């Protein structure tokens, strides 16, 4: 269970090699050692993540997880819960894709939708079943400000995040009567392996800053957070711009 200070005893990372997911686990480990299930593809990155968390005092279990096989997600969640309840589950997997290829190549578009939307929805359904069974638990869904209003530069990616965001926002409402909560996280541009080589825009952030915001959000009972916080007001303006003005923005 999560204690009065918002610290969990167990953590499931779906997309466990994500820089943000690892930062969240590390941030919690600073408060006290916990059980962490790292669900990701078998790789040296997964091994390194497990070793890093074990060095921080955590008990770590690695599970095979493939985002493009949503039919397996329920079994992964059940296996993660075999040794005890899941206090917090972080849905952290996703790809940026090539923004031009994503609207000109059907295979690329489908892959983007499968990894960023279909897979998170399948995870959410499986996690909701587990939360109802436990009677408690928090699901942290890593969305993006890109889902607020699809921009020309990455509208295919933004559309997948908009769908994921809407699903988890609704899931949070559905789980309240069962003792569960959902925290939707909308970061801006995060300087990480996923965005390496891209130009860094204003109000960019880091995995560590997102992790601190998530820990604070879970402890406070928040349902939605923006990272950094000023992104909330920036995107409020962007969302309400008339379309002719929006089209002229340099992004």
LINLINTA-V336418 format. One record per backbone hydrogen bond with DSSP energy under -0.5 kcal/mol. CO is the residue of the C=O (numbers start at 0). NH is the residue of the N-H. E is the energy in kcal/mol with one decimal. If there is no record, write none. Layout:
# LINLINTA-V336418
<<CO/NH/E> <CO/NH/E>>
This chain:
# LINLINTA-V336418
<<2/5/-2.1> <6/2/-2.5> <8/34/-2.7> <9/87/-1.3> <10/12/-0.5> <10/36/-3.0> <11/13/-0.7> <11/89/-3.4> <12/14/-1.0> <12/15/-0.6> <12/38/-2.5> <13/91/-2.5> <13/92/-0.9> <14/17/-2.1> <17/21/-2.6> <18/22/-2.0> <19/23/-2.4> <20/24/-2.2> <21/25/-2.5> <22/26/-2.3> <23/27/-2.2> <24/28/-2.3> <25/29/-1.2> <26/30/-0.6> <27/30/-1.3> <27/31/-1.7> <33/35/-0.5> <33/58/-1.7> <34/10/-2.5> <35/37/-0.6> <35/60/-2.3> <36/12/-2.9> <36/38/-0.8> <37/39/-0.7> <37/62/-2.3> <38/14/-2.7> <38/15/-2.3> <39/64/-0.9> <42/46/-1.9> <43/47/-2.6> <44/48/-2.4> <45/49/-2.4> <46/50/-2.3> <47/51/-2.5> <48/52/-2.3> <49/53/-2.4> <50/54/-2.1> <51/55/-0.9> <52/57/-2.4> <53/56/-1.7> <57/59/-0.6> <58/35/-3.1> <60/37/-2.9> <62/39/-2.3> <64/66/-0.5> <65/68/-2.0> <68/71/-2.3> <69/72/-1.3> <71/75/-1.7> <72/76/-2.3> <73/77/-2.5> <74/78/-2.3> <75/79/-2.3> <76/80/-1.5> <78/81/-1.2> <80/83/-1.3> <84/86/-0.7> <86/137/-2.6> <87/11/-2.7> <88/90/-0.6> <88/139/-3.5> <89/13/-2.8> <89/91/-1.0> <90/141/-2.0> <96/98/-0.6> <97/101/-2.4> <99/102/-1.1> <100/103/-1.0> <100/104/-2.6> <103/105/-0.5> <104/108/-2.3> <105/109/-2.6> <106/110/-2.2> <107/111/-2.1> <108/112/-2.2> <109/113/-2.7> <110/114/-2.6> <111/115/-2.4> <112/116/-1.8> <112/117/-2.4> <113/118/-2.9> <116/120/-2.3> <117/121/-2.4> <118/122/-2.5> <119/123/-2.6> <120/124/-2.3> <121/125/-1.9> <122/126/-3.0> <123/127/-2.4> <124/128/-1.7> <125/129/-1.7> <126/130/-2.8> <127/131/-2.4> <128/132/-1.9> <129/133/-2.4> <130/134/-3.2> <130/135/-0.8> <136/180/-2.1> <137/88/-2.5> <137/139/-0.5> <138/140/-0.6> <138/182/-3.0> <139/90/-3.1> <139/141/-0.6> <140/142/-1.2> <140/184/-2.8> <143/146/-1.5> <144/147/-1.8> <144/148/-0.6> <150/153/-1.1> <150/154/-0.5> <153/157/-2.8> <154/158/-2.2> <155/159/-1.5> <156/160/-1.9> <157/161/-2.2> <158/162/-1.9> <159/163/-2.2> <160/164/-2.6> <161/165/-2.2> <162/166/-2.2> <163/167/-2.5> <164/168/-2.2> <165/169/-2.1> <166/170/-2.4> <167/171/-2.0> <168/172/-1.2> <169/173/-2.1> <170/174/-2.1> <171/175/-0.9> <172/175/-0.5> <174/177/-1.6> <174/179/-2.2> <175/178/-1.5> <178/136/-0.6> <180/138/-2.4> <181/183/-0.6> <182/140/-2.5> <182/184/-0.5> <183/185/-0.5> <183/224/-2.2> <184/142/-2.4> <184/186/-0.6> <185/226/-1.7> <186/144/-2.2> <188/190/-0.5> <188/204/-2.9> <189/191/-1.1> <190/206/-0.6> <191/194/-0.7> <192/195/-0.9> <194/197/-2.2> <198/200/-0.7> <200/203/-0.8> <204/190/-2.9> <205/209/-2.2> <206/210/-2.5> <207/211/-2.2> <208/212/-2.0> <209/213/-2.4> <210/214/-2.5> <211/215/-2.2> <212/216/-2.6> <213/217/-2.9> <214/218/-2.0> <215/219/-1.9> <216/220/-0.9> <216/221/-2.0> <217/220/-0.7> <222/183/-2.5> <224/185/-2.7> <226/187/-2.6> <227/230/-2.0> <228/231/-1.9> <229/232/-0.6> <229/233/-2.0> <230/234/-2.7> <231/235/-1.4> <232/236/-1.7> <233/237/-2.3> <234/238/-2.7> <235/239/-1.0> <236/239/-0.6> <236/240/-0.5> <237/240/-1.1> <241/244/-0.7> <241/245/-2.7> <242/246/-2.5> <243/247/-0.6> <244/247/-0.9> <245/248/-1.3> <248/250/-1.9> <250/152/-0.8>>
